[in-house]
């Protein structure tokens, strides 16, 4: 393609040798009546991923634009990986798909471009997806998240803050809206949830009721490989960033989630025989009024005893017996 692309597809990959061909084939299968580009960022994979990307770039040099790192950027700064990829985008619209996911609808790009052109008030649109599990079973992604239903037309900021339910591989947004966001917001919005939250501050997000992609559910992701307590810590930090991006407009929602996560951390610490690891979380629950009000007094007392005075918990347990 010699003309400027209308859509830039950002694909981030690391050790996806088993999946990257399917991802690239899904891009190339698009029946789009306009030019598009695929920016593939490989983060110094140690398998054959980079070689496959080179192969495709050689066959489709006008479409596939590789960024092949020699050193792993994620290990240095998680914000840099998507930032590097998105900075290379030239299209009016930006779409996303990680290297282990796949687009299955050849009309995905066309449908989403048509939708955004018809709805100039919407900065972003998304679709449904399949979750594909290692045993080959599939699950409707949105209906799994939303109790058997799907969004009706559009979703707003509070919907997004309450649940991170939009499949990354289904997203398309306007590049101009992204670039108009304050720098401090753009610097935070590298996780999919934060990106979508930032876009939702600029208008309603459109939903197209169609399944366009497959999300592979497997161990090996950056978050899935972390220990349980580390995952909770990551999610608590994300909530802080959600508050900044949303200008603290949804803190009733984020504080409820913080209280839930802190409670989960305390309970996990106790159940795993490392009660002291729950101390920072019980302190946060007790000392922060907004979180304390979200937590039952009985739970707070029980957790405080288990974490701060386990001998007392054992004594009470013996009395009850």
C-alpha positions as a printed Julia matrix, in Angstrom:
321×3 Matrix{Float64}:
   0.0     0.0    0.0
   1.52    3.31  -1.06
  -1.2     5.63   0.29
  -1.49    6.66   3.92
  -3.38    4.1    6.01
  -6.82    4.9    7.36
  -6.41    2.37  10.18
  -3.33    1.4   12.18
  -3.42   -1.99  13.89
  -1.15   -2.18  16.95
  -0.01   -5.72  17.73
   2.19   -6.41  20.76
   3.84   -9.79  20.97
   6.3   -11.73  23.1
   7.06  -15.44  22.73
   3.92  -16.0   20.68
   5.47  -18.34  18.12
   2.46  -20.67  18.38
  -0.08  -17.92  17.73
   1.42  -15.02  15.77
   0.71  -16.49  12.32
  -2.99  -16.71  13.14
  -2.96  -13.1   14.37
  -1.22  -11.8   11.25
  -3.45  -13.86   8.97
  -6.5   -12.37  10.69
  -5.27   -8.87   9.86
  -4.44   -9.71   6.26
  -7.86  -11.34   5.76
  -9.66   -8.03   6.35
 -11.98   -7.06   3.49
 -11.34   -3.37   4.01
 -12.06   -0.91   1.16
  -9.31    1.36   2.51
  -5.58    1.06   3.26
  -4.45   -0.13   6.67
  -1.14   -0.95   8.35
  -0.08   -3.48  10.97
   2.55   -2.32  13.45
   3.95   -5.44  15.14
   6.09   -4.86  18.22
   8.09   -7.92  19.28
   9.59   -7.48  22.73
  12.8    -9.47  22.22
  11.11  -12.88  22.04
  13.32  -15.86  22.79
  11.4   -18.22  20.48
  10.72  -17.94  16.76
   8.23  -15.07  16.93
  10.55  -12.43  15.46
  11.47  -14.7   12.54
   7.81  -15.17  11.64
   7.24  -11.42  11.77
  10.21  -10.87   9.45
   8.76  -13.44   7.06
   5.4   -11.67   6.9
   7.01   -8.22   6.62
   9.02   -9.49   3.67
   5.89  -10.79   1.93
   3.69   -7.76   2.72
   6.14   -4.85   3.12
   3.46   -2.22   2.51
   1.24   -3.5    5.3
   3.34   -5.19   7.99
   5.64   -2.76   9.82
   7.82   -4.61  12.34
   9.42   -3.18  15.46
  11.83   -5.86  16.67
  13.45   -5.16  20.01
  16.86   -6.52  20.95
  16.21   -5.96  24.67
  12.97   -6.62  26.5
  11.19   -3.3   27.03
   8.51   -4.65  29.38
  11.21   -5.5   31.92
  12.29   -1.87  31.86
   8.92   -0.14  31.84
   5.51   -1.59  31.09
   4.34    1.77  29.76
   6.92    1.8   27.0
   5.75   -1.21  24.99
   2.37    0.06  23.88
   3.64    3.64  23.78
   6.34    2.68  21.28
   3.85    0.82  19.11
   1.14    3.47  19.19
   3.64    6.26  18.47
   4.32    4.62  15.11
   0.62    4.65  14.13
  -0.28    6.85  11.16
  -3.96    6.03  10.72
  -7.01    8.1   11.58
  -8.24    5.12  13.59
  -6.27    2.72  15.82
  -7.17   -0.92  16.49
  -5.48   -3.44  18.78
  -4.77   -7.15  18.92
  -2.13   -8.91  21.0
  -0.04  -11.56  19.31
  -1.79  -14.48  20.98
  -5.29  -13.31  20.02
  -6.95  -13.57  16.6
  -9.45  -11.63  14.52
 -12.08  -13.95  13.07
 -14.39  -11.47  11.31
 -12.98  -10.32   7.95
 -15.29   -7.3    8.04
 -14.21   -6.09  11.48
 -12.27   -3.03  10.32
 -14.88   -1.97   7.77
 -17.76   -2.3   10.25
 -15.99   -0.32  12.96
 -14.82    2.46  10.65
 -18.36    2.77   9.27
 -19.73    2.91  12.82
 -17.34    5.61  14.04
 -17.95    7.71  10.94
 -21.7     7.45  11.55
 -21.31    8.37  15.25
 -18.85   11.27  15.52
 -19.72   11.72  19.21
 -18.18    8.33  20.04
 -14.38    8.24  20.55
 -14.19    4.43  20.58
 -16.19    1.36  19.62
 -15.85   -2.31  20.48
 -17.42   -5.71  19.85
 -17.91   -9.03  21.55
 -15.33  -11.85  21.5
 -14.89  -15.53  22.22
 -12.76  -16.74  25.11
 -10.86  -19.79  23.87
  -9.56  -22.16  26.56
  -6.68  -24.67  26.25
  -9.12  -27.6   26.06
 -10.77  -26.06  22.99
 -13.95  -24.87  24.69
 -15.28  -21.39  23.96
 -17.2   -18.88  26.04
 -19.03  -15.72  25.0
 -16.74  -13.09  26.53
 -19.19  -10.28  27.26
 -22.04  -12.49  28.38
 -19.61  -14.2   30.73
 -18.61  -10.85  32.22
 -22.05   -9.25  32.27
 -24.27  -12.02  33.56
 -25.6   -13.27  30.24
 -26.26   -9.9   28.64
 -24.45   -7.51  26.3
 -24.38   -3.69  26.26
 -27.26   -1.85  24.63
 -25.81    0.58  22.12
 -23.29    2.49  24.22
 -21.54    2.37  27.58
 -20.35    5.27  29.72
 -17.53    6.12  32.1
 -19.14    4.59  35.18
 -19.75    1.33  33.34
 -16.07    1.13  32.4
 -14.78    2.04  35.85
 -17.02   -0.58  37.44
 -15.76   -3.44  35.25
 -12.9    -3.98  32.84
 -15.08   -5.88  30.38
 -14.09   -4.64  26.91
 -12.0    -7.14  24.89
  -8.78   -5.44  23.83
  -8.75   -7.2   20.46
 -12.14   -5.67  19.66
 -11.22   -2.02  20.26
 -11.02    0.71  17.64
 -10.65    4.38  18.57
  -9.95    7.74  16.98
  -6.28    8.68  17.03
  -7.11   12.4   17.23
  -9.1    11.93  20.44
  -6.23   10.0   21.97
  -3.68   12.64  21.01
  -5.88   15.4   22.44
  -5.86   13.83  25.9
  -3.63   15.54  28.5
  -0.09   14.19  28.54
  -0.43   12.98  32.12
  -3.45   10.9   31.11
  -1.77    9.47  28.01
   1.27    8.52  30.06
  -0.93    6.37  32.3
  -3.17    4.81  29.67
  -1.1     1.89  28.48
  -3.2    -0.85  30.04
  -6.34   -1.63  28.08
  -8.64   -0.72  30.99
  -6.93    2.64  31.47
  -7.01    3.36  27.74
 -10.74    2.67  27.58
 -11.35    4.71  30.75
  -9.51    7.66  29.24
 -11.55    7.46  26.03
 -14.78    7.2   28.04
 -14.04   10.62  29.56
 -14.49   12.02  26.05
 -17.85   10.51  25.14
 -19.99    7.36  25.02
 -18.34    4.19  23.73
 -20.19    2.38  20.97
 -20.94   -1.34  21.0
 -21.36   -3.42  17.82
 -23.2    -6.63  18.61
 -20.99   -9.07  16.74
 -18.15  -11.42  17.64
 -15.04  -10.36  15.76
 -12.14  -11.96  17.62
 -10.86  -14.75  19.84
  -9.06  -14.2   23.14
  -6.82  -17.08  24.13
  -7.05  -17.78  27.85
  -3.8   -19.36  29.0
  -1.08  -19.06  31.59
   1.91  -17.01  30.58
   0.49  -13.49  30.46
   2.25  -10.7   32.31
  -0.42  -10.63  35.0
  -1.48  -14.27  35.06
   2.04  -15.39  35.98
   2.24  -13.11  39.03
   1.61  -14.48  42.55
  -1.87  -13.81  43.91
  -0.83  -11.01  46.28
   1.11   -9.29  43.51
  -1.99   -9.36  41.28
  -3.96   -7.65  44.03
  -1.24   -5.01  44.32
  -1.32   -4.41  40.56
  -5.09   -3.98  40.63
  -4.94   -1.55  43.55
  -2.42    0.58  41.66
  -4.62    0.46  38.57
  -7.53    1.79  40.62
  -5.39    4.77  41.67
  -4.71    5.48  38.01
  -8.38    5.06  37.1
  -9.18    7.75  39.68
  -6.64   10.13  38.16
  -7.84    9.52  34.61
 -11.51    9.91  35.54
 -10.81   13.05  37.62
 -12.05   11.21  40.74
 -15.62   11.17  39.43
 -16.25    7.51  40.25
 -14.6     7.03  43.62
 -17.68    5.38  45.09
 -17.05    2.57  42.61
 -13.28    2.41  42.97
 -13.38    2.52  46.78
 -15.8    -0.39  46.87
 -13.4    -2.34  44.69
 -10.4    -1.33  46.84
 -12.14   -2.59  49.95
 -12.95   -5.85  48.2
  -9.35   -6.32  47.05
  -7.9    -5.51  50.48
 -10.26   -8.03  52.05
  -9.22  -10.64  49.51
  -5.56   -9.95  50.29
  -6.05  -10.32  54.04
  -8.02  -13.53  53.65
  -5.45  -14.97  51.23
  -2.61  -14.12  53.62
  -4.38  -15.87  56.48
  -5.37  -18.91  54.4
  -1.81  -19.34  53.1
  -0.31  -19.27  56.61
   1.36  -15.88  56.12
  -0.96  -13.7   58.17
   1.65  -10.96  58.56
   1.53  -10.35  54.79
  -2.01   -9.11  55.27
  -0.97   -6.37  57.71
  -0.58   -3.55  55.12
  -4.02   -4.31  53.74
  -5.79   -4.43  57.1
  -4.11   -1.12  58.01
  -5.42    0.4   54.8
  -8.93   -0.85  55.53
  -8.91    0.44  59.1
  -7.25    3.82  58.49
  -9.11    4.85  55.32
 -12.64    5.92  56.16
 -13.94    5.38  52.63
 -12.72    1.78  52.68
 -13.72    1.15  56.28
 -17.28    2.17  55.44
 -17.33   -0.41  52.63
 -16.34   -3.26  54.97
 -18.44   -4.93  57.64
 -17.36   -4.33  61.24
 -17.38   -8.04  61.95
 -15.04   -8.76  59.03
 -12.7    -5.96  60.1
 -12.49   -7.28  63.65
 -11.99  -10.87  62.52
  -9.24   -9.93  60.05
  -7.53   -7.62  62.55
  -7.37  -10.43  65.11
  -6.12  -12.99  62.58
  -3.4   -10.65  61.28
  -2.37   -8.62  64.32
  -3.14  -11.04  67.18
  -3.28  -14.59  65.83
  -2.83  -15.98  69.37
  -6.12  -14.31  70.32
  -7.81  -15.84  67.31
  -6.61  -19.3   68.35
  -7.8   -18.71  71.93
 -11.29  -17.63  70.75
 -11.44  -20.63  68.45
 -10.65  -22.99  71.35
 -13.33  -21.35  73.53
 -15.94  -21.89  70.83
 -15.04  -25.55  70.64
